[in-house]
Amino acid sequence: MSTDQSDTKWTPMTSREHTSAPRCVNCGTQVTRQFARVFGDNRDVVHACPECATYREMKTSDFIPKDAR
């Protein structure tokens, strides 16, 4: 058993920088790599996710900038 009496609490994933999972550019919600592959642009960058857009909007690529298509 540890005898360390520090008051530091363990808080996993307190910052967004601790994960390499892709995130929605529009709202910052974490998405899966598979989602980024399907609904992202040619670089797997997600410009919209189910939290900030409908699947119809994502399917028509309205959120992807013209130069990234």
C-alpha positions as CSV (number, residue, x, y, z in Angstrom):
1,M,0.0,0.0,0.0
2,S,1.2,3.5,-0.8
3,T,2.1,5.9,2.0
4,D,1.8,8.9,-0.3
5,Q,-0.6,11.4,1.4
6,S,-0.9,13.9,-1.5
7,D,-4.3,15.5,-2.1
8,T,-3.9,15.2,-5.9
9,K,-6.9,13.6,-7.4
10,W,-6.7,11.4,-10.4
11,T,-8.8,12.9,-13.2
12,P,-8.5,11.0,-16.4
13,M,-9.0,12.8,-19.7
14,T,-9.4,16.2,-18.1
15,S,-8.1,17.9,-21.2
16,R,-8.9,17.3,-24.9
17,E,-5.2,17.1,-25.8
18,H,-4.9,13.7,-24.0
19,T,-6.6,11.7,-26.8
20,S,-5.8,11.2,-30.4
21,A,-9.4,10.4,-31.4
22,P,-10.8,12.7,-34.1
23,R,-13.1,15.5,-33.1
24,C,-15.8,17.5,-34.9
25,V,-14.4,20.8,-36.1
26,N,-17.8,22.5,-35.7
27,C,-18.6,21.6,-32.1
28,G,-15.6,19.7,-30.7
29,T,-17.4,16.4,-30.0
30,Q,-15.2,13.3,-30.1
31,V,-16.0,10.9,-32.9
32,T,-14.7,7.4,-33.8
33,R,-12.1,6.9,-36.6
34,Q,-14.6,5.0,-38.6
35,F,-17.1,7.9,-38.4
36,A,-14.3,10.3,-39.6
37,R,-13.5,7.9,-42.5
38,V,-17.2,7.8,-43.6
39,F,-18.4,11.3,-42.9
40,G,-15.1,13.3,-42.9
41,D,-13.4,15.0,-45.8
42,N,-10.6,13.5,-47.8
43,R,-8.2,14.0,-44.8
44,D,-10.8,12.4,-42.4
45,V,-11.5,15.7,-40.8
46,V,-15.0,15.8,-39.5
47,H,-16.8,19.1,-40.1
48,A,-20.1,18.0,-38.6
49,C,-21.3,15.2,-36.3
50,P,-24.7,14.0,-35.0
51,E,-24.4,16.5,-32.1
52,C,-24.5,19.5,-34.3
53,A,-26.0,18.3,-37.6
54,T,-28.4,15.8,-39.1
55,Y,-27.3,12.7,-41.0
56,R,-28.9,14.2,-44.1
57,E,-26.7,17.3,-43.8
58,M,-23.6,15.2,-43.2
59,K,-24.4,12.9,-46.1
60,T,-24.7,15.8,-48.6
61,S,-21.4,17.2,-47.4
62,D,-22.8,20.7,-46.8
63,F,-20.4,21.2,-43.9
64,I,-17.2,20.4,-45.8
65,P,-15.5,23.4,-47.3
66,K,-15.3,23.3,-51.1
67,D,-11.5,23.2,-51.2
68,A,-11.4,20.2,-48.9
69,R,-13.7,18.0,-50.9
